[in-house]
Structures are given as structure tokens and as C-alpha cells.
Amino acid sequence: MMRQVDLFPSEAHPASLRRFVMLVALTALAMIPAIILRIEGWRPNPLLDAMLFGAAILAAGFYLSWGAEAAESRISAGLIVAIVALITVLPEYAVDFYYAYSAGANPGSNYVHYAAANMTGANRLLVGIAWPLLVLLHWRKTGERAISLSSANRVEILFLLVPSLYAFSVLLKDAISIVDTVLLIALFGLYMWRASDKGEGAGSDDDDDDEPGPAAALTLLSPTRQWLVMGGLTLVAAAVILASAEPFAEAMVDSGRQLGFDEFLLIQWLAPLASEAPAVTVAILFVLARRSEQGLATMISDKINQWTLLVGMLPLAVGLGAGQLSSLPLDARQHEEFFLTAAQSLFGIALLLRLGLSLLGAAALAGLFIVQVVLAVAWQGDEARTVASLTALGWFYIVLAGGLFALNAKYLAGLVGAIRPQRHRGENA
């Protein structure tokens, strides 16, 4: 029988439970203004609306992260990495689905651009900022200049490589179609099945100096009460996210217009900051608890579910808005945004082939991400220059990735074995 990984090795005590209750209450206070505005239908100002509804989504995301954190001692280590990544990124799904649904309900509108902007921005933020941040924190915490992964983490690397390569077939059609939906959702299902059989690979047996997260206090409760609290946090978070997604998404668009700033860029870079923050926070907690391997694996899994499930479900949201089966079209700008996202993904995977991410690799990811943001801001309003700069940077990513793939060909070949379940190889604990 597979041994469960104890995420909460430190002794919990009533003081920690009181602290957790206080955190839940304080987070609830951040949700109340948005709930009132939603019920009353009052929208005082686009900038204020974006702040209040964004804060509510962020707070709800923390509820999701605490519920997922508390569940970690009860689910196998391989599967929990995938589940935590999926649950904590739900705010991003809600916002992007709204844009995609609105694109279908309003043909010819800018919503189709917003859906693609939000999706590509969230994906690139994860690789360009979140991954390097974890390496930096790991270095400051331990003095080690790289986060090392185990052989079991080849599962995440392989299932990120496959959709990254598949993304280039989407570019040939300039649309995300229903066929892509079927294939990408099936790929995500295969990943979840494989992760459920991965065993303890992402876990760490070294519990010394572990620093449990806020939800560790729930271990003081009986199993039944733990599940009730986890379920309650999840239900409240889901309700707040669903109620806040539409006004937050609209407020981001209106804020851009009010400020005279390109709303596409606000949706691409600022909106994902609120929706991705809970997922990144969970990964940071892993690093601070000296479980950096799990933290990085969670961020890789987050990227997998966005690059498969999120992308694959966008045509369904468009079709729901349109009332018929539809695709999400990509114009020239969206084509290059998608191309750059796929190219960055390949470069990130190339850096992981040796089962780790170093400070140098993290610096390269962060540096190139900053370059693309600076270029996008500098050329806003100039579509031709923006597209040209995205294309050039995308090809630069691909050249770098190709060089690393060539240098690490033997490690690339080792990914193939990751698809086979461990129980078929007799490796389960």
C-alpha cells in the first residue's frame, strides 16, 4: 500500500488553530466588499471595482489553497501535486472562461482577444516569474543554487513537453478547435491518471526544520471535521470566484479604457496576478518548508493543466456563449502570442531536462520574460512592431531550447519511460 506523505510533521496546538481561524476571518473581510457590490449591482469606479473584485478572487484562492493543503496528508504524493495545481488555479479558469463565453456571445467583439490574452499571459507568468521566484527563495533558504527534481518528476516534464509540441499544430490552423478540446482534455486525463500512480516521487522524507502552512492547524480536528472545513472553504471560494469573475473581467477592460492604457496588456499581465497568486503562494510555502521539489513540481503541474485543460476548454466556453460548436480564432497578434507562449514553454522544459532548475536557468527565464513585457509596453498601439518583436523573441526561445535539447539528448530520451505506471514496474512503496 502506498505510504502517505505527512505534510504537517510539526506538532500542531490550539494556538495554531486560533491563528488559522483568524486568517480565515481576515480573508473573509477581503471578500465582503465585492459580495456587497455584486448583490447591490453597484459599480462605483472601474479601478475600484477591479481592486475589490480582484481582492475577493485572491482571497477565495487562498481558501482553495488552504483546503488543498489540508488534503495533502490524505492523498498520494504524486496525485496531490496535480490536484493542488488544479484547485489553486481555478480563479484563472473563471476569468478566462468569462472572456471566452463573452467572445461567443458577442461575435466580432474584442473578447476573443481578451480570452487569448489572459490565457497566454497566465502561462508566461508562471514560467517567467513563478519558476524563477521559487529558485531564488530556495537559494536564500538553503544556500543551494538549484532546485533538484527526482526521477519521478519526469512525469510532469513529459506531460508538459507533449502539449507544448502540440501547440504548434494549433498555430497551423490559427484556431483552437473542438478537436483540440478533445485531445487536450484527454491528455490532461492521462496526466492525472499517471500522476495518481506516481507514488511518493515528489515528496521528501526529510522532515527536519519543516515549516507547516496555515492549514496544518486542521490536524487538531477529527477527520470528519477536517473534511467539513476543507469542503466549506472550497464551496465558499467557488461561490465568491464565480460571483466575482464577470465584474472583475469587465472592470479590467474598463480600467484600461479609463487610463488610456492598452486593455489587452492589463488583461494579459495584471489580471493573472490576482488569479495566479494563490497557486504561487502554495508553491512558495513548499519552498519555505524545505520542500522545494514539491513546490517546483506543483508549478510545473499548474502549467500542465493550463496548457491542456484550460486551453482545451476555451472552445467549449466560446460555444456555450454562441449557442453552437465553435472554435477560438487566433488573429495575427494572437498567433504570435500563442507562438511565444509555446516557445517559452519549450525553453523552460529544456532547462528541466537534467531534473532541476538552476539560478542561471531561472535568471534566463526571468530576464527574457522582462524583455517581452518591456517590448509589449513599448510597442503598445503599434501592432506591426509588436507582432515582429514577439516573433523574434519566440524564435530566440526556440533556438535556445534546441541547443539545450541537443546537449541533453540522453535526458530527453529518458522521459519516454515516465509514461509507464510504476505499479507495472513493481516500484510502488
C-alpha positions as CSV (number, residue, x, y, z in Angstrom):
1,M,0.0,0.0,0.0
2,M,1.3,3.4,-0.9
3,R,2.6,5.4,2.1
4,Q,1.0,8.8,2.6
5,V,3.3,11.8,2.9
6,D,2.8,13.9,6.0
7,L,2.8,17.5,5.1
8,F,2.3,18.5,8.7
9,P,5.2,17.0,10.6
10,S,5.3,19.6,13.3
11,E,3.2,19.5,16.4
12,A,0.0,21.5,16.0
13,H,-1.5,23.1,19.0
14,P,-4.6,25.2,19.9
15,A,-2.7,28.5,19.3
16,S,-2.1,27.5,15.7
17,L,-5.8,26.6,15.2
18,R,-6.8,30.1,16.6
19,R,-4.3,31.7,14.2
20,F,-5.8,29.7,11.3
21,V,-9.4,30.8,12.3
22,M,-8.1,34.4,12.4
23,L,-6.6,34.1,8.9
24,V,-9.9,32.7,7.6
25,A,-11.8,35.6,9.2
26,L,-9.4,38.3,7.8
27,T,-9.6,36.7,4.4
28,A,-13.4,36.8,4.6
29,L,-13.2,40.5,5.3
30,A,-11.4,41.0,1.9
31,M,-14.4,39.2,0.2
32,I,-17.2,41.2,1.8
33,P,-16.9,44.5,-0.2
34,A,-17.1,42.5,-3.5
35,I,-20.0,40.5,-2.3
36,I,-21.9,43.6,-1.4
37,L,-21.2,45.2,-4.7
38,R,-22.3,42.1,-6.5
39,I,-25.6,41.8,-4.6
40,E,-26.4,45.5,-5.0
41,G,-25.2,45.7,-8.6
42,W,-23.3,48.9,-7.8
43,R,-20.1,49.7,-9.8
44,P,-18.6,52.9,-8.3
45,N,-15.5,53.0,-10.5
46,P,-13.7,50.6,-12.8
47,L,-10.4,51.0,-11.0
48,L,-12.0,50.4,-7.6
49,D,-14.1,47.6,-9.0
50,A,-11.0,45.9,-10.3
51,M,-9.3,46.2,-6.9
52,L,-12.2,45.0,-4.9
53,F,-13.2,42.1,-7.1
54,G,-9.6,41.2,-7.7
55,A,-9.1,41.1,-3.9
56,A,-12.1,38.8,-3.5
57,I,-10.7,36.4,-6.1
58,L,-7.3,36.5,-4.4
59,A,-8.9,35.8,-1.0
60,A,-11.0,33.0,-2.4
61,G,-7.9,31.5,-4.0
62,F,-6.3,31.3,-0.5
63,Y,-9.3,29.4,0.8
64,L,-8.8,26.9,-2.1
65,S,-5.1,26.7,-1.3
66,W,-5.7,26.0,2.4
67,G,-8.3,23.4,1.6
68,A,-5.9,21.7,-0.8
69,E,-3.0,22.0,1.7
70,A,-5.1,20.2,4.4
71,A,-5.9,17.4,2.0
72,E,-2.3,16.6,1.3
73,S,-1.8,14.2,4.2
74,R,-4.7,12.1,2.9
75,I,-3.8,11.7,-0.8
76,S,-0.8,10.1,-2.5
77,A,2.0,12.5,-3.2
78,G,2.0,12.1,-6.9
79,L,-1.7,12.9,-7.3
80,I,-1.8,15.7,-4.8
81,V,0.7,17.7,-6.8
82,A,-1.7,17.6,-9.8
83,I,-4.8,18.3,-7.6
84,V,-3.3,21.2,-5.7
85,A,-2.2,22.8,-9.0
86,L,-5.7,22.3,-10.5
87,I,-7.6,23.6,-7.5
88,T,-5.5,26.7,-6.8
89,V,-5.6,27.8,-10.5
90,L,-9.5,27.8,-10.6
91,P,-9.6,31.6,-10.3
92,E,-7.7,31.8,-13.6
93,Y,-10.2,29.4,-15.2
94,A,-13.1,31.5,-14.1
95,V,-11.8,34.8,-15.5
96,D,-10.7,33.2,-18.8
97,F,-13.9,31.3,-19.3
98,Y,-15.9,34.5,-18.9
99,Y,-13.9,36.2,-21.7
100,A,-14.3,33.1,-23.9
101,Y,-18.0,32.9,-23.2
102,S,-18.4,36.6,-24.0
103,A,-16.4,36.1,-27.2
104,G,-19.0,33.5,-28.3
105,A,-22.0,35.6,-27.2
106,N,-20.6,38.8,-28.9
107,P,-19.1,37.8,-32.3
108,G,-16.7,40.3,-33.7
109,S,-16.0,41.8,-30.3
110,N,-12.6,42.2,-28.6
111,Y,-13.5,39.5,-26.1
112,V,-11.9,36.9,-28.3
113,H,-8.6,38.8,-27.9
114,Y,-9.1,39.1,-24.2
115,A,-9.5,35.3,-23.8
116,A,-6.3,34.6,-25.6
117,A,-4.5,37.4,-23.8
118,N,-5.5,36.1,-20.3
119,M,-4.5,32.5,-21.2
120,T,-1.1,33.3,-22.7
121,G,-0.3,35.9,-20.0
122,A,-1.0,33.5,-17.2
123,N,1.0,30.7,-18.9
124,R,4.0,33.0,-19.4
125,L,3.8,34.5,-15.9
126,L,4.1,31.0,-14.4
127,V,7.3,30.1,-16.3
128,G,8.8,33.6,-16.5
129,I,8.2,34.7,-12.9
130,A,6.9,31.9,-10.6
131,W,9.6,29.3,-11.5
132,P,12.5,31.7,-11.1
133,L,11.0,33.1,-7.8
134,L,11.0,29.6,-6.3
135,V,14.6,29.0,-7.2
136,L,15.6,32.4,-5.7
137,L,13.7,31.6,-2.5
138,H,15.3,28.1,-2.4
139,W,18.7,29.7,-2.7
140,R,18.1,32.2,0.1
141,K,16.6,29.5,2.3
142,T,19.1,26.7,1.8
143,G,22.1,28.2,0.0
144,E,21.7,25.7,-2.8
145,R,21.9,27.2,-6.3
146,A,19.4,24.9,-7.9
147,I,16.1,23.1,-7.1
148,S,16.7,19.4,-7.8
149,L,13.8,17.2,-9.0
150,S,13.6,13.4,-8.6
151,S,13.3,10.8,-11.4
152,A,9.5,10.6,-10.6
153,N,9.2,14.3,-11.8
154,R,9.9,13.1,-15.3
155,V,6.1,12.6,-15.4
156,E,5.5,16.4,-15.1
157,I,8.2,17.2,-17.6
158,L,6.9,14.7,-20.2
159,F,3.3,15.9,-19.9
160,L,4.4,19.5,-20.3
161,L,6.5,18.6,-23.3
162,V,3.7,16.9,-25.2
163,P,1.2,19.8,-25.2
164,S,4.0,22.3,-25.9
165,L,4.8,20.5,-29.1
166,Y,1.1,20.1,-29.9
167,A,0.6,23.8,-29.6
168,F,2.5,24.3,-32.9
169,S,-0.2,22.4,-34.7
170,V,-2.8,24.8,-33.3
171,L,-0.8,27.6,-34.9
172,L,-1.1,25.9,-38.3
173,K,-4.9,26.4,-38.1
174,D,-4.9,29.8,-36.3
175,A,-7.7,28.5,-34.1
176,I,-8.3,26.3,-31.0
177,S,-10.9,23.9,-32.3
178,I,-13.2,21.2,-30.8
179,V,-10.7,18.6,-32.0
180,D,-8.1,20.3,-29.9
181,T,-10.5,20.3,-27.0
182,V,-10.9,16.5,-27.2
183,L,-7.2,15.8,-27.5
184,L,-6.0,18.2,-24.8
185,I,-8.6,17.2,-22.2
186,A,-7.8,13.5,-22.9
187,L,-4.1,14.4,-22.4
188,F,-4.9,16.1,-19.1
189,G,-6.9,13.0,-18.1
190,L,-3.9,10.8,-19.0
191,Y,-1.7,13.0,-16.9
192,M,-4.0,12.8,-13.8
193,W,-4.2,9.0,-14.2
194,R,-0.4,8.8,-14.4
195,A,0.1,11.2,-11.5
196,S,-2.3,9.1,-9.3
197,D,0.1,6.2,-9.8
198,K,3.3,8.1,-9.3
199,G,3.7,7.4,-5.7
200,E,5.9,9.3,-3.4
201,G,8.2,10.8,-6.0
202,A,7.5,14.4,-5.3
203,G,7.7,14.0,-1.6
204,S,10.5,14.4,0.8
205,D,11.4,12.2,3.7
206,D,13.4,14.8,5.4
207,D,11.0,16.4,7.9
208,D,13.7,18.3,9.8
209,D,13.0,22.1,10.1
210,D,9.8,21.8,8.1
211,E,7.6,24.8,8.4
212,P,3.9,23.8,8.1
213,G,1.5,26.1,6.3
214,P,-1.6,27.7,8.0
215,A,-3.8,24.7,7.3
216,A,-1.6,22.5,9.4
217,A,-3.7,23.5,12.3
218,L,-6.6,21.4,10.9
219,T,-4.8,18.3,12.1
220,L,-6.1,19.1,15.6
221,L,-9.6,18.3,14.3
222,S,-11.2,14.9,13.8
223,P,-11.0,13.6,10.2
224,T,-14.7,14.3,9.7
225,R,-14.3,17.9,10.8
226,Q,-11.3,18.3,8.7
227,W,-13.2,17.2,5.6
228,L,-16.1,19.6,6.6
229,V,-13.8,22.5,6.9
230,M,-12.0,21.7,3.6
231,G,-15.3,21.3,1.9
232,G,-16.7,24.5,3.4
233,L,-13.6,26.5,2.3
234,T,-13.8,25.1,-1.2
235,L,-17.6,25.9,-1.6
236,V,-17.3,29.5,-0.3
237,A,-14.3,30.1,-2.5
238,A,-16.0,28.7,-5.6
239,A,-19.1,30.9,-4.9
240,V,-17.0,34.0,-4.5
241,I,-14.9,33.3,-7.6
242,L,-18.0,32.7,-9.7
243,A,-19.7,35.8,-8.4
244,S,-16.5,38.0,-8.9
245,A,-15.2,36.7,-12.3
246,E,-17.5,38.7,-14.5
247,P,-17.3,42.1,-12.8
248,F,-13.5,41.7,-12.3
249,A,-13.1,40.9,-16.0
250,E,-15.2,43.8,-17.1
251,A,-13.5,46.2,-14.7
252,M,-10.1,45.3,-16.1
253,V,-11.3,46.2,-19.6
254,D,-13.0,49.5,-18.4
255,S,-9.9,50.4,-16.4
256,G,-7.7,50.2,-19.4
257,R,-10.0,52.5,-21.3
258,Q,-10.3,54.9,-18.4
259,L,-6.5,55.1,-18.0
260,G,-5.9,55.3,-21.8
261,F,-3.8,52.1,-21.4
262,D,-4.0,49.1,-23.7
263,E,-6.6,46.9,-22.0
264,F,-5.1,43.9,-23.8
265,L,-1.9,44.3,-21.8
266,L,-3.8,44.8,-18.5
267,I,-5.8,41.6,-19.1
268,Q,-2.6,39.8,-20.1
269,W,-0.4,40.8,-17.2
270,L,-2.4,42.3,-14.4
271,A,-5.5,40.0,-14.3
272,P,-3.4,36.8,-13.9
273,L,-1.5,38.3,-11.0
274,A,-4.7,38.1,-8.9
275,S,-5.9,34.8,-10.2
276,E,-2.5,33.0,-10.1
277,A,-1.3,34.4,-6.7
278,P,-2.9,31.6,-4.6
279,A,-1.2,28.8,-6.7
280,V,2.1,30.6,-6.5
281,T,1.7,31.1,-2.7
282,V,1.2,27.3,-2.2
283,A,4.4,26.6,-4.1
284,I,6.3,29.3,-2.0
285,L,5.0,27.6,1.2
286,F,6.5,24.3,-0.1
287,V,9.9,26.1,-0.6
288,L,9.8,27.7,2.8
289,A,9.0,24.3,4.3
290,R,12.2,23.0,2.6
291,R,10.1,21.0,0.1
292,S,11.3,22.9,-2.9
293,E,11.0,19.9,-5.1
294,Q,7.3,19.7,-4.4
295,G,6.9,23.5,-4.9
296,L,8.5,23.4,-8.4
297,A,6.6,20.2,-9.3
298,T,3.4,22.0,-8.3
299,M,4.2,25.0,-10.6
300,I,5.0,22.6,-13.4
301,S,1.7,20.8,-12.9
302,D,0.0,24.2,-12.8
303,K,1.5,24.9,-16.2
304,I,0.4,21.5,-17.5
305,N,-3.3,21.9,-16.5
306,Q,-3.4,25.4,-18.0
307,W,-1.6,24.3,-21.2
308,T,-4.0,21.3,-21.6
309,L,-7.3,21.7,-19.7
310,L,-7.6,25.5,-19.8
311,V,-6.7,25.8,-23.5
312,G,-8.8,22.8,-24.4
313,M,-11.9,24.1,-22.7
314,L,-11.8,27.6,-24.2
315,P,-13.7,26.4,-27.4
316,L,-16.4,24.9,-25.1
317,A,-16.8,28.3,-23.4
318,V,-17.0,30.1,-26.8
319,G,-19.5,27.5,-28.0
320,L,-21.6,27.9,-24.9
321,G,-21.8,31.7,-25.5
322,A,-22.5,31.2,-29.2
323,G,-25.1,28.5,-28.7
324,Q,-23.3,26.2,-31.1
325,L,-20.0,24.4,-31.5
326,S,-17.3,27.0,-32.1
327,S,-13.5,27.5,-32.2
328,L,-11.5,30.2,-30.7
329,P,-9.8,32.0,-33.6
330,L,-6.3,33.5,-33.4
331,D,-5.6,36.6,-35.4
332,A,-2.1,37.8,-36.3
333,R,-1.4,39.2,-32.8
334,Q,-2.9,36.1,-31.0
335,H,-1.0,33.8,-33.3
336,E,2.3,35.4,-32.2
337,E,1.2,35.5,-28.6
338,F,0.4,31.7,-28.7
339,F,3.7,31.1,-30.6
340,L,5.7,32.9,-28.0
341,T,4.0,31.0,-25.2
342,A,4.7,27.7,-26.8
343,A,8.3,28.7,-27.5
344,Q,8.9,29.8,-23.9
345,S,7.4,26.6,-22.7
346,L,9.9,24.6,-24.7
347,F,12.8,26.6,-23.3
348,G,11.5,26.0,-19.8
349,I,11.3,22.3,-20.4
350,A,14.8,22.2,-21.9
351,L,16.1,23.8,-18.7
352,L,14.4,21.0,-16.7
353,L,15.8,18.0,-18.6
354,R,18.6,17.4,-16.1
355,L,15.9,17.2,-13.4
356,G,16.4,20.5,-11.9
357,L,16.3,24.3,-12.3
358,S,19.4,26.3,-11.5
359,L,19.8,30.0,-10.7
360,L,21.3,30.6,-14.1
361,G,18.3,29.0,-15.8
362,A,15.9,30.9,-13.6
363,A,17.7,34.1,-14.4
364,A,17.4,33.4,-18.1
365,L,13.7,32.7,-17.8
366,A,13.1,35.9,-15.8
367,G,15.3,38.1,-18.0
368,L,13.6,37.0,-21.2
369,F,10.2,37.5,-19.6
370,I,11.1,41.0,-18.6
371,V,12.2,41.7,-22.2
372,Q,8.9,40.6,-23.6
373,V,6.9,42.7,-21.2
374,V,9.1,45.8,-21.9
375,L,8.7,45.3,-25.6
376,A,4.9,44.8,-25.4
377,V,4.6,48.0,-23.4
378,A,7.0,50.0,-25.6
379,W,5.2,49.0,-28.8
380,Q,1.6,49.2,-27.5
381,G,-0.6,50.6,-30.2
382,D,1.9,49.6,-32.9
383,E,0.6,46.2,-34.0
384,A,3.2,45.6,-36.7
385,R,6.1,46.2,-34.4
386,T,4.5,44.2,-31.5
387,V,4.0,41.2,-33.8
388,A,7.5,41.4,-35.2
389,S,9.1,41.6,-31.7
390,L,7.0,38.7,-30.4
391,T,8.1,36.6,-33.4
392,A,11.8,37.4,-33.0
393,L,11.7,36.6,-29.3
394,G,9.8,33.4,-29.9
395,W,12.4,32.2,-32.4
396,F,15.1,33.1,-29.9
397,Y,13.5,30.9,-27.3
398,I,13.3,28.1,-29.8
399,V,17.0,28.4,-30.7
400,L,18.0,28.3,-27.0
401,A,15.7,25.3,-26.4
402,G,17.0,23.5,-29.5
403,G,20.6,23.9,-28.2
404,L,19.7,22.6,-24.8
405,F,17.7,19.6,-26.2
406,A,20.8,18.7,-28.4
407,L,23.1,18.9,-25.4
408,N,20.8,16.9,-23.2
409,A,19.6,14.3,-25.7
410,K,20.1,11.4,-23.3
411,Y,18.0,13.0,-20.7
412,L,15.3,13.7,-23.3
413,A,15.2,10.0,-24.2
414,G,14.8,9.2,-20.5
415,L,11.4,10.9,-20.5
416,V,9.8,8.2,-22.6
417,G,9.8,5.7,-19.7
418,A,7.9,8.2,-17.5
419,I,4.6,7.2,-19.2
420,R,4.7,3.7,-17.8
421,P,2.9,3.3,-14.5
422,Q,5.1,2.4,-11.5
423,R,2.9,-0.5,-10.4
424,H,3.6,-2.2,-13.8
425,R,7.3,-1.9,-12.9
426,G,6.9,-3.0,-9.3
427,E,8.2,0.3,-7.9
428,N,5.4,1.2,-5.6
429,A,6.2,1.6,-2.0
